Amino acid sequence: MPKVQIFDKAMCCSTGVCGPQVDPVLPRFAADLEWLQSQGHDVDRFNLAQDPGEFVKNAMVQKLLSEEGVECLPLVIIDERVVSRSEYPSRENLALWTGTAMKTKATLPMASGSECCGGNSGCC
């Protein structure tokens, strides 16, 4: 299974889902990471304010921070390769990059015009 690492900007807590004004993207991304973990992936998330040592230990992260500053955050690294920077990716992209199958959403069948509840049959 691919190893997933997220390097976030400095936030008040590990996920940024706290305080009076929560960015609506953060709860969605936190749920997407939980989903990845439930699929068996090793997911590590580091916050610049709380885990500065992890940023220092990673040469790739150090290089990007020195070249671009904190504007490159968040960084998403999968198996030591930067796959996303400066934004939180969608669950679909995380699934694609990790080779994780997504279940298709169940849909209700649609009635055709020739069935009981279609058209002007008078049964509905």
Secondary structure in CASP SS format (residue, H / E / C, confidence):
PFRMAT SS
TARGET T0000
AUTHOR 0000-0000-0000
METHOD secondary structure of the structure
MODEL  1
M C 1.00
P C 1.00
K E 1.00
V E 1.00
Q E 1.00
I E 1.00
F E 1.00
D E 1.00
K C 1.00
A C 1.00
M C 1.00
C C 1.00
C C 1.00
S C 1.00
T C 1.00
G C 1.00
V C 1.00
C C 1.00
G C 1.00
P C 1.00
Q C 1.00
V C 1.00
D C 1.00
P C 1.00
V H 1.00
L H 1.00
P H 1.00
R H 1.00
F H 1.00
A H 1.00
A H 1.00
D H 1.00
L H 1.00
E H 1.00
W H 1.00
L H 1.00
Q H 1.00
S H 1.00
Q C 1.00
G C 1.00
H C 1.00
D E 1.00
V E 1.00
D E 1.00
R E 1.00
F E 1.00
N E 1.00
L C 1.00
A C 1.00
Q C 1.00
D C 1.00
P H 1.00
G H 1.00
E H 1.00
F H 1.00
V H 1.00
K H 1.00
N C 1.00
A H 1.00
M H 1.00
V H 1.00
Q H 1.00
K H 1.00
L H 1.00
L H 1.00
S H 1.00
E H 1.00
E H 1.00
G H 1.00
V H 1.00
E H 1.00
C H 1.00
L C 1.00
P C 1.00
L E 1.00
V E 1.00
I E 1.00
I E 1.00
D C 1.00
E C 1.00
R E 1.00
V E 1.00
V E 1.00
S E 1.00
R E 1.00
S C 1.00
E C 1.00
Y C 1.00
P C 1.00
S C 1.00
R H 1.00
E H 1.00
N H 1.00
L H 1.00
A H 1.00
L H 1.00
W H 1.00
T H 1.00
G C 1.00
T C 1.00
A C 1.00
M C 1.00
K C 1.00
T C 1.00
K C 1.00
A C 1.00
T C 1.00
L C 1.00
P C 1.00
M C 1.00
A C 1.00
S C 1.00
G C 1.00
S C 1.00
E C 1.00
C C 1.00
C C 1.00
G C 1.00
G C 1.00
N C 1.00
S C 1.00
G C 1.00
C C 1.00
C C 1.00
END
